[in-house]
């Protein structure tokens, strides 16, 4: 019984902290938008975490680490996430979190990107 209580005391906090991991690692996006809203001025959010949902218009080839959403948002993934970038297909609707590094009226660049659950999925 004592062993069970000790394991519970050790595992339960770890489990709770682990469930909060994404929020702790990435925080909360400063802006959430659709890539179709690309005309929105994001110049005040350079350096912030943003969430963009859109359609993949330029998919990553094997070995490439970036995809483009709706011809405007270039999303660059870290090398350890190359499989995530390579798994996206042309025409696929995705949600991506990343740090906005560059912004102009016709192009935005996000780095450190992570693909989120698809728009049509139910998150647990």
C-alpha positions as CSV (number, residue, x, y, z in Angstrom):
1,X,0.0,0.0,0.0
2,X,2.8,2.4,0.9
3,X,4.5,1.6,-2.5
4,X,1.2,2.4,-4.3
5,X,0.9,5.7,-2.5
6,X,4.5,6.6,-3.3
7,X,4.1,5.8,-7.0
8,X,0.9,7.8,-7.1
9,X,2.6,10.8,-5.5
10,X,5.4,10.6,-8.0
11,X,3.4,9.8,-11.2
12,X,0.3,12.0,-10.7
13,X,2.1,15.4,-10.7
14,X,4.2,14.3,-13.7
15,X,1.1,13.3,-15.6
16,X,-0.6,16.6,-14.9
17,X,2.5,18.6,-15.9
18,X,2.9,16.5,-19.0
19,X,-0.7,17.3,-20.1
20,X,0.2,21.0,-19.9
21,X,3.4,20.5,-21.9
22,X,2.3,22.1,-25.1
23,X,1.1,25.2,-23.4
24,X,4.3,25.4,-21.3
25,X,6.5,24.9,-24.3
26,X,4.8,27.2,-26.7
27,X,2.5,29.4,-24.7
28,X,-0.7,30.8,-26.2
29,X,-0.7,32.3,-29.7
30,X,-0.9,36.1,-29.8
31,X,-2.9,35.9,-33.0
32,X,-5.1,33.2,-34.5
33,X,-6.1,33.7,-38.1
34,X,-6.9,32.0,-41.4
35,X,-4.3,32.3,-44.2
36,X,-7.1,33.7,-46.3
37,X,-7.0,36.7,-44.0
38,X,-3.5,37.4,-45.1
39,X,-4.3,41.1,-45.7
40,X,-4.5,41.6,-41.9
41,X,-1.5,43.7,-40.7
42,X,0.7,41.5,-38.5
43,X,3.7,43.8,-38.4
44,X,3.0,44.4,-34.6
45,X,3.3,40.6,-34.0
46,X,6.8,39.9,-35.4
47,X,8.5,37.7,-32.9
48,X,5.2,36.5,-31.4
49,X,3.7,33.0,-31.6
50,X,0.9,32.9,-34.1
51,X,-1.6,30.2,-35.2
52,X,-2.4,30.1,-38.9
53,X,-5.0,27.8,-40.5
54,X,-5.1,27.4,-44.3
55,X,-4.6,25.2,-47.3
56,X,-1.2,23.8,-48.3
57,X,-0.4,25.4,-51.6
58,X,3.3,24.3,-51.7
59,X,4.1,21.0,-50.0
60,X,7.5,20.0,-48.7
61,X,9.6,17.6,-50.8
62,X,11.6,14.9,-49.0
63,X,14.3,16.7,-47.1
64,X,12.6,20.1,-47.2
65,X,11.5,21.7,-44.0
66,X,8.9,24.2,-45.1
67,X,5.4,24.3,-46.5
68,X,3.4,27.3,-47.8
69,X,-0.2,28.0,-46.9
70,X,-2.5,29.8,-49.3
71,X,0.5,31.1,-51.3
72,X,1.4,33.5,-48.5
73,X,2.5,31.9,-45.2
74,X,5.9,30.1,-45.4
75,X,6.1,27.8,-42.5
76,X,9.5,26.5,-41.6
77,X,9.9,23.4,-39.4
78,X,12.9,22.3,-37.3
79,X,14.9,19.4,-38.7
80,X,13.6,17.0,-36.0
81,X,10.1,17.7,-37.3
82,X,10.9,17.1,-41.0
83,X,8.4,14.1,-41.1
84,X,5.6,16.5,-40.0
85,X,6.4,18.9,-42.9
86,X,6.8,16.1,-45.4
87,X,3.4,14.5,-44.4
88,X,1.4,17.6,-45.6
89,X,-0.1,17.3,-49.0
90,X,-1.3,19.9,-51.5
91,X,-4.8,21.0,-50.8
92,X,-4.8,19.7,-47.2
93,X,-6.3,22.1,-44.6
94,X,-3.9,22.4,-41.6
95,X,-3.4,24.5,-38.5
96,X,0.2,25.5,-37.7
97,X,1.7,27.3,-34.8
98,X,5.0,29.2,-35.3
99,X,6.9,32.3,-34.5
100,X,6.3,35.2,-37.0
101,X,9.8,36.2,-38.2
102,X,9.0,38.3,-41.3
103,X,5.9,40.1,-42.4
104,X,5.1,42.0,-45.7
105,X,1.8,42.5,-47.5
106,X,2.4,39.5,-49.8
107,X,4.5,37.1,-47.7
108,X,4.9,36.0,-44.1
109,X,7.5,33.7,-42.7
110,X,7.0,31.6,-39.6
111,X,9.8,29.6,-37.9
112,X,9.8,26.8,-35.3
113,X,6.5,25.6,-36.7
114,X,4.4,22.7,-35.3
115,X,1.3,21.3,-37.0
116,X,-1.7,21.2,-34.7
117,X,-4.7,18.9,-34.9
118,X,-6.7,19.4,-38.2
119,X,-9.5,22.0,-38.2
120,X,-12.2,19.4,-38.4
121,X,-10.9,17.1,-35.5
122,X,-12.2,17.0,-32.0
123,X,-9.4,17.7,-29.5
124,X,-9.6,15.5,-26.4
